[in-house]
Amino acid sequence: MMTKALKGTMAAAAGVALGLTGVAAAQAQDEEAPSTLAAGNVIIEDGGIQLYGEAAGVEKEPHASMIGLEMAEGDIRTVYCIQLNVNLEEQYLHEERPWEDVPVEDLPMVLGVLSEGYDGTNAGELLEAAGLASDDYGDVTQDQLAYAATQSAIWSLTDGWVLDTTDPTENDVADAIVPALQAYILEKAVPTDEPDFEPYFDVDDSAAKTEGSTFGPLTASTNIDELTFSQPEGATIVDENGEEITSLTDGQVFYVKFDEAKTSSVTLVTDSFFWTTPAGRTFVPVDDAGADVEGQRLILAEEHSEEYSAEVEFEIVVDEVPPTSESPKPQLPVTGSSLTTVASVGGAVLLAGVVAMVLMRRRRAAANWGSDA
């Protein structure tokens, strides 16, 4: 049996489908470039329900206005306020930031509330599950009730907000439903870690070895929904059963089966990948220069999955080495890095393409906002 050492290089570039300009591509590759992945404009979709209560002993009468964030591609995604005592700055573009850059307490429990509360689409199911569904909601809607209860639950965590026990809202139907639904959501919510801020793709080769013309097993580790690719020349990507595959998902085990057991290289070129923007990502208002502005911070309530086109080359090179009693761990000849490290580099470059695309979206969003001002 022929023993081989595996050494690999990976390279990636944003595809033509992204329509990258030289400036955008350069910004994506710049280590100092911001890692912002999304930005949008605030939209008040509905005036919502007025709430009565207090925070830190001070009486408040906030509106649980139903807020959306309009992305550059025109999608409007449900968001919530996470600071009761800070004004909503509608005139500014809102840009994504990691939790560590958002001065708000108890965000893990806030995300727990979002996981159990209203995400912009599930009002009926939420009210039914809480035993609060009705055939007649009077002058308010299911969506208004579900949003108000979820917003109130969030403020109870971030600002110590407490609904008035005798007169919690401006509406009799809401008086009965909003406090009860808030209690139901809070009872079910559990702390949830911050969602991934960036897409990643990595490969674990710790158990891999060469058997004849096949190298593996390799295990994909990624938060990308699915990475599809074309089969390379000179080899076939197969699963544990030896069946040909053309996509990779998180935790999937795969092998590289070379056509011949000799010095060889293959290149995987992706067709597309799906990246889901998870709930719980936070947004802050920014000025025209991209600097943070003092104003209401927002949190995304719904997931959003989208297909991206980006060309990513994944090259694996196999060289013959003298047989030894123990197969060596695959190494790069100069750096000594294993395939796992190489795969991480590939993931970083893949991310660069995504960042470049969203940087373009951010600029378009800003331009659209400026034309409306």
C-alpha positions in Angstrom: 0.0 0.0 0.0 1.3 3.4 -0.9 1.8 5.8 2.0 1.4 9.5 1.2 1.7 12.8 3.0 -1.1 15.3 2.4 -0.3 18.9 2.1 -2.7 21.6 1.0 -3.2 25.1 0.0 -6.5 27.0 -0.2 -7.3 30.2 -2.0 -10.6 32.0 -2.5 -11.9 35.0 -4.3 -15.3 36.7 -4.5 -17.1 35.6 -7.7 -18.3 37.7 -10.5 -21.9 37.3 -9.2 -21.0 39.5 -6.3 -20.2 42.4 -8.7 -17.3 43.5 -6.5 -15.4 46.6 -7.4 -11.7 46.9 -6.8 -12.3 49.1 -3.8 -14.8 46.7 -2.2 -12.5 43.7 -2.7 -9.6 45.6 -1.2 -11.7 46.6 1.8 -12.7 43.0 2.3 -9.1 41.8 2.3 -7.9 44.6 4.6 -7.4 43.3 8.1 -8.5 46.7 9.5 -11.8 46.7 7.6 -14.9 46.6 9.8 -16.5 43.2 10.1 -20.0 44.5 9.7 -22.2 41.9 8.1 -25.5 43.8 7.8 -27.0 47.3 8.0 -30.5 48.8 7.5 -32.9 51.6 7.9 -35.5 51.7 10.7 -39.1 51.4 9.7 -42.1 51.9 12.1 -44.4 49.3 10.7 -47.2 49.8 13.2 -47.8 52.2 16.1 -48.4 49.2 18.3 -49.9 49.3 21.9 -49.1 51.8 24.6 -47.9 50.3 27.8 -48.1 51.7 31.4 -45.7 50.9 34.1 -42.4 51.9 35.7 -38.7 51.4 35.4 -36.3 51.9 38.3 -39.2 53.5 40.2 -40.0 56.0 37.4 -43.4 55.9 35.8 -43.3 55.3 32.0 -45.8 55.2 29.2 -43.9 53.7 26.2 -45.4 52.6 23.0 -44.5 49.1 21.9 -44.3 50.3 18.4 -43.7 47.5 15.9 -40.3 48.1 14.4 -38.6 46.7 11.3 -35.1 47.1 9.9 -35.2 47.5 6.1 -32.1 46.0 4.5 -30.5 47.2 1.3 -32.2 44.4 -0.7 -35.6 45.6 0.5 -36.4 42.9 3.1 -37.9 44.2 6.3 -36.9 42.2 9.4 -38.6 42.4 12.8 -36.5 44.0 15.5 -37.0 45.1 19.1 -35.7 48.0 21.3 -33.3 47.0 24.0 -33.0 50.3 25.8 -36.2 51.8 27.3 -34.6 55.2 28.2 -32.9 55.9 25.0 -34.5 57.6 21.9 -34.9 55.7 18.7 -32.9 57.6 16.1 -34.9 56.8 12.9 -32.9 59.1 10.7 -29.7 57.1 10.9 -28.6 53.9 9.3 -28.3 51.1 11.8 -25.3 48.9 11.6 -24.6 45.5 13.1 -22.3 45.2 16.1 -21.3 42.3 18.4 -22.8 42.1 21.8 -19.5 43.2 23.5 -20.0 46.6 21.8 -23.6 47.0 22.9 -24.0 48.5 26.4 -27.1 46.4 27.4 -27.5 44.0 30.2 -28.7 40.4 30.1 -28.6 39.9 26.3 -28.4 36.1 26.8 -31.9 36.2 28.4 -33.1 38.7 25.8 -32.2 36.2 23.1 -34.0 33.5 25.2 -37.1 35.7 25.1 -36.8 36.2 21.3 -36.6 32.4 20.9 -39.9 32.0 22.7 -41.6 35.2 21.7 -42.9 36.9 18.6 -40.6 36.8 15.6 -42.8 38.7 13.2 -44.6 35.7 11.8 -45.9 33.5 14.7 -48.5 35.6 16.6 -51.3 33.1 16.2 -49.2 30.1 17.2 -47.7 32.0 20.2 -51.1 33.0 21.6 -52.5 29.5 21.0 -49.5 27.9 22.9 -50.0 30.3 25.8 -53.7 29.5 26.0 -54.6 33.1 25.1 -56.1 32.7 21.6 -59.5 34.3 20.9 -61.9 34.7 18.0 -62.2 38.4 18.7 -59.4 40.7 19.8 -61.4 43.9 19.5 -59.5 46.9 18.2 -56.0 45.2 18.4 -54.5 42.5 16.3 -52.7 39.3 17.2 -49.4 40.8 15.9 -49.8 43.9 18.1 -50.5 41.8 21.2 -47.6 39.4 20.6 -45.1 42.1 19.8 -46.1 44.2 22.8 -45.8 41.2 25.2 -42.4 40.3 23.7 -41.2 43.9 23.9 -42.4 44.3 27.4 -40.6 41.1 28.4 -37.4 42.4 26.9 -37.6 45.7 28.7 -38.2 43.9 32.0 -34.7 42.3 31.5 -32.8 45.3 30.1 -34.3 48.1 32.1 -36.2 46.6 35.1 -39.5 47.5 33.4 -42.6 46.5 35.4 -46.1 46.7 33.9 -48.8 48.4 36.0 -50.8 45.7 37.6 -54.1 47.5 37.4 -53.8 49.3 34.1 -51.0 47.7 32.1 -52.0 49.0 28.6 -54.3 51.5 26.7 -56.6 48.7 25.6 -59.0 46.4 27.6 -58.2 43.3 25.5 -54.5 44.0 25.8 -54.9 44.5 29.5 -55.8 40.8 29.8 -53.5 39.3 27.2 -50.2 41.3 27.3 -49.2 40.6 30.9 -50.2 37.0 30.7 -48.3 36.5 27.4 -45.3 38.3 28.8 -45.3 35.9 31.9 -45.6 32.9 29.6 -42.6 34.0 27.4 -40.4 34.8 30.4 -41.2 31.5 32.1 -40.1 29.5 29.0 -37.1 31.6 28.1 -33.6 30.4 28.9 -30.3 32.2 28.5 -28.9 31.7 25.0 -25.3 32.4 23.8 -24.6 35.2 21.3 -25.2 33.9 17.8 -22.3 33.7 15.3 -21.4 37.1 14.0 -19.6 35.8 11.0 -19.8 32.7 8.7 -17.0 30.2 9.0 -15.9 27.0 7.4 -13.3 24.7 8.8 -12.1 21.0 8.3 -11.0 18.6 11.0 -8.4 16.2 9.6 -7.3 14.7 13.0 -8.4 11.2 12.1 -7.5 11.3 8.4 -5.0 9.0 6.7 -4.2 7.8 3.2 -5.5 4.4 2.2 -4.5 3.6 -1.4 -5.9 6.5 -3.4 -8.4 7.8 -0.8 -7.7 10.3 1.9 -10.0 10.8 4.9 -12.1 11.0 7.0 -12.4 14.8 7.0 -15.2 16.5 9.0 -16.7 19.8 8.0 -17.3 22.3 10.7 -19.3 25.3 9.6 -22.3 27.6 10.4 -23.0 27.9 6.7 -26.2 26.1 5.9 -24.9 24.3 2.9 -21.7 24.6 0.8 -22.3 23.2 -2.7 -19.5 22.6 -5.2 -18.6 21.0 -8.5 -16.6 17.7 -8.4 -12.9 18.4 -9.1 -10.8 17.0 -11.8 -8.7 14.0 -10.9 -10.7 13.1 -7.8 -14.2 12.6 -6.3 -15.5 13.8 -3.0 -17.4 11.0 -1.4 -19.3 10.3 1.9 -18.6 7.5 4.4 -20.3 5.0 2.2 -18.2 5.9 -0.9 -21.1 7.7 -2.5 -20.4 10.9 -4.5 -21.5 14.1 -2.8 -21.6 17.7 -4.1 -22.4 19.7 -0.9 -21.1 19.9 2.7 -23.0 20.7 5.9 -21.9 21.0 9.5 -20.6 17.8 10.9 -20.6 16.0 7.6 -17.8 13.4 7.1 -16.2 13.1 3.7 -13.3 11.6 1.8 -11.2 12.7 -1.2 -10.9 9.7 -3.6 -8.2 10.3 -6.1 -8.4 8.7 -9.6 -4.9 7.4 -9.2 -2.6 6.7 -6.2 0.1 9.0 -7.3 1.2 12.6 -6.8 -1.9 14.6 -7.5 -3.9 17.7 -6.7 -7.5 18.6 -6.9 -9.4 21.9 -6.6 -13.0 22.3 -5.2 -14.8 25.3 -6.6 -18.0 26.2 -4.8 -21.2 27.1 -6.7 -22.9 28.9 -3.8 -23.6 28.7 -0.1 -26.4 29.6 2.2 -25.9 31.8 5.3 -28.6 32.3 7.8 -28.6 35.6 9.7 -29.6 34.4 13.2 -31.9 36.1 15.6 -30.2 38.0 18.4 -27.8 40.0 16.4 -27.7 43.7 17.5 -27.7 46.9 15.6 -26.6 50.5 16.5 -27.2 53.9 14.8 -24.3 55.3 12.9 -23.6 58.6 11.2 -22.5 59.2 7.6 -18.9 58.5 8.6 -19.8 55.2 10.1 -19.3 56.3 13.7 -21.7 55.1 16.4 -24.4 57.5 17.5 -26.0 57.6 20.9 -29.4 56.1 20.3 -31.7 53.1 20.8 -30.0 49.8 20.2 -32.0 47.1 18.3 -32.0 43.3 18.3 -33.0 41.1 15.4 -36.0 38.8 16.1 -36.1 36.6 13.1 -33.7 34.4 11.2 -33.1 35.1 7.5 -31.5 32.6 5.1 -30.0 33.7 1.8 -28.0 32.2 -1.0 -24.7 33.8 -1.8 -22.6 33.2 -4.9 -18.9 33.1 -4.3 -16.0 31.2 -5.9 -13.8 29.5 -3.3 -11.0 27.2 -4.4 -10.1 24.4 -2.0 -6.9 22.8 -3.2 -5.5 19.5 -1.8 -2.1 18.3 -3.0 -0.9 14.7 -2.3 2.8 13.8 -2.6 4.4 10.4 -2.3 6.7 10.0 0.7 8.8 7.0 1.7 6.8 4.4 3.6 7.2 4.5 7.4 5.8 2.4 10.3 3.4 5.1 11.1 1.6 7.4 8.6 2.6 11.0 9.2 0.1 13.6 10.0 -0.6 15.7 6.9 1.6 18.8 7.0 2.4 21.8 4.9 6.1 21.5 3.9 7.1 25.0 4.9 4.8 26.2 7.7 4.1 22.8 9.3 0.4 23.7 9.4 -2.0 20.9 9.1 -5.0 20.8 6.8 -7.2 22.0 9.7 -5.2 25.3 9.8 -5.3 25.5 6.0 -9.0 25.1 6.0 -9.3 27.9 8.6 -7.5 30.2 6.2 -9.9 29.2 3.5 -12.8 30.0 5.7 -11.3 33.4 6.5 -11.0 34.2 2.8 -14.5 33.0 2.2 -15.7 35.4 4.9 -13.8 38.2 3.1 -16.0 37.7 0.1 -19.1 37.9 2.2 -17.9 41.0 4.0 -17.2 42.7 0.7 -20.7 42.0 -0.5 -22.3 43.3 2.6 -20.0 46.4 2.6 -21.5 47.1 -0.8 -25.0 46.6 0.6 -24.2 49.0 3.5 -23.1 51.7 1.0 -26.3 51.2 -1.0 -28.4 51.4 2.1 -26.8 54.6 3.1 -27.2 56.1 -0.4 -30.9 55.1 -0.4 -31.4 56.8 3.0 -29.7 60.0 1.9 -32.0 60.3 -1.1 -35.1 60.1 1.2 -33.8 62.7 3.7 
